[in-house]
Every structure is written in structure tokens, then in C-alpha cells.
Amino acid sequence: MWVEENAENTTLNIYPNPSKGIFNLDINSEKLNKADLKVIDALGKVVFEQQGINIQGSHQSSIDLSNNPQGIYFVIVSGDEYRSVKKIFLQK
């Protein structure tokens, strides 16, 4: 269902996984300057969205999904010639 395409020298890390609701997102890239972030649930509903994230080498943020039910979520980060999809598991 999901395809992961990585630009050279770009990494996306999500932790802790599984998470109790709050997880950290680290993006490191030599080429990606701006990115969009979406978190969707297993049914395809967007539960979190942030556009125009300024990467400029690296970006760290914390995302709080603690008000969402437990289950599988997909974190999608996309930018110029880059798209990555990672799963995050929420446990209560």
C-alpha cells in the first residue's frame, strides 16, 4: 500500500515506537529544505498535519497523539523529490 522513497542522505527516525501517545520525530537531510508532515490513522483519516517544516539540515519535534485511540498510524514526510512513510504503534 505504501511506498517509501528516500532522497540521498535523508533519514527519518521516529521514537519511541511503540508509543504511549507522544513520540519524537527526527529528520536529517543534506538536500531537503522544507517538508510536510501528516499522521494518518489506519482508516486514512488525517489526525495531525504540519506544512512547510524548515529542515535546513535537521529538524526535531515532538508529536502528541495521546488523545487518539491505540492502534497503527502512518507518519508521512514529503518534500522535493522525497517521500517517506513510517508506522507508529500507539499503546495505551
Secondary structure, 3 states (H helix, E strand, C coil): CCCCECCCCEEEEEECCCECCEEEEEEEECCCCEEEEEEEECCCCEEEEEEEEECCCEEEEEEECCCCCCEEEEEEEEECCEEEEEEEEECC
